[in-house]
């Protein structure tokens, strides 16, 4: 099973009417009606197709106001074309209910619809981000979504076996944790460095030269500005930042993080903290002087 997750934020809320209609008509094969392929959860009014979207609008008003906060979720559960002839609407409805349970949105406003007129059968689940009249959304991250996919496939195999055998995707792949990615990258980088050392013999690698030069500059510097000025004197160096923090240097066109070069980043951070405080104090001093001039006038 492939699960596609789409998050709608802010003004996208007003596209709810369009999305609800898209789910109900099933690619033009159905009228805009609620039928036996439709699942409704926690709707507080009668199932009028023309007014279902209003439930999502009304429930979103209970959310805490947050910039770029998710207001609606749209999940698409797809199955293999090979399995489609074996999959019944009853099986898809059961899988939809299991997905809603495992995703933890049983108390949200949910509209589910089976689309069975295309070459591959699939399910749409349209949900509010928050439970009914709640101010907090039910969030999901990438790792949780991966776990959810595997749990759904385990349920498929246990309940329907061969009927959905070609729709098993995630369980046929090894689960790689984030830590494994880090270990694998470090091992790969270490092997490259060892191979380079063998080729160079007694000569230093570019990384070793960069580290040696930076250690010398850092030992001479009394402040972060000193360090930056020393770097500027070396045309081969430049600093690079990410999310407003200096993360490392670019040496001869190649990026090196402080951690990669084993540079004491804590000392650099202390330099920056001290200079930020001095900058704030100078700003406060200037503001106070401006207010004093105003009082004298």
C-alpha positions, 0 to 999 in steps of 0.5 A: 500500500502506498500512503500519500499525505497532503497537509493544507495550511491557512487559506487552503481551508477555503478549498474544503468545498472543492475537495469534498466534492472531488472525493464524493464524485469519484472522478465523475463516476458518481453523483455528489451524494453520500453512498455506501462507499462513503464514511462520515465521522463526527459530523454534527449535522445531517449528511447534506453533500452540499454542506459537508465542507462547513463542518471542517470550517466550523471545527477549524475555528477551535484551533489555536491561531498559528502561522502556517499551522495545518488545518486539514489532512488529506490521505490517499491509500493506493493499491496495486492494479494487479490486486484491484480485481480481488479487492472488494468495497467491503475490504477497502471500507475495513482498511479505511476504518483501520487506517483512521484508528491507527492514525488516531483521528477517530475523534476528528471530523473525517470524510472517507471515500472509496474510489473504485472506478479507476484502474487501481482502486484507492481510498481518500481520507479527508480529515480536520487536523484537530479532534471535534471542538479541540484546540490542538491538532493531531500531528504526524511526522515522517517517521510516524508515517513510515511506521503507520505504513508498515502497520497497515501492511501488516494488517493487510497481510494478516486479514487479506493475505494473497488478495493484496499480496502485490500491494505490499511495499514497505514490509519488503524493504528493511527499516533503516533508522535515522541513526543507521543513516548517520553511521553509514555516512560516517563509515563511508566518509572514513573509508574515503579518507583512508583511501585518500591517505594511501594515495597521498602517502606522507602528504596532508589531505585538504581536510588536514590542511584546513584543520591545521590552519583553522586551529592556528587562527582560533588560537590567535583570536580573542573574539569572533570578529578577530577570527572572521578577519583572520579568515578573510586574509586567507582567500581560500576560506569563507564562513557558511551559515545555516538558520542564522548560525555559523556551521563551518567553513568553505575551503577551496570550494568544499564545505566543512562543518566544525564537527567534521574538522574537530574544531571547538565550536563551543568557543566560537559560540561563546565568542558570538554570544558575547558579541551579541550581548555587546551589540544588544547593550549598544542598541539599548544605550542608543535608544536611551540616548534618543529618549533623553534627547526627546525629554530635553526638547 
